[in-house]
Amino acid sequence: MSRRTLYECSHAKVKGDCIFCEMGHPLSRKAKPGNGHINIERLAAGEALALVACQRCPDFDCMGPPVPPEERGWNNGGNPVRSFLVVKT
């Protein structure tokens, strides 16, 4: 069974240098009160972003297949960006 990732969920949003869940679910276990975001550096590095919070999330809304590892990130050793989606809120 494949793991759910932020790349697939329509509720994952980018604002500034943060990724957050528009449904209000904290993405980080180390979140401060009212702040459950993760830093965009993880996205830039092409990390898998298969967070624990997403695995059993009742609001997970899959908008397509997972992004292949070779197409993730833009800050991964000089490899060109092959695909990237930014949703402005």
Order of alpha helices (4+ residues) and beta strands (2+ residues): beta-beta-beta-alpha-alpha
